[in-house]
Amino acid sequence: MNKLISVVAVVVGTAAALPASAQITSGGIAQNKAECQAQFRVSDLNGDNFLTPREISLFRGSMPTELSGREVIHRQDFISACYATLPQDD
């Protein structure tokens, strides 16, 4: 029974995140700071400010490449890496 509840929670959490992730442009690559923030919020399913291996695997397409290979990603590390990939203003 507990396993069924866990599976349902994952499915519901993922389904709830999909509409928000659809708002992010350019195939998952952030174009501005607001999109970086949104990508992290969508990816952090349990809201603990860390991306776990499960969260990372679900949202791998929106992860900054420099974070690939990490087991856990803290919010600030994600935001810093994402900001570093943004187009620079002239």
Protein Blocks (a to p, Z undefined) as FASTA:
>chain_A
ZZmmmmmmmmmmmmmmmmmmmmpghhhiafbfklmmmmmmmmmmnonopacfklmmmmmm
mgcfklgoiabdcfklmmmmmmmmpccdZZ
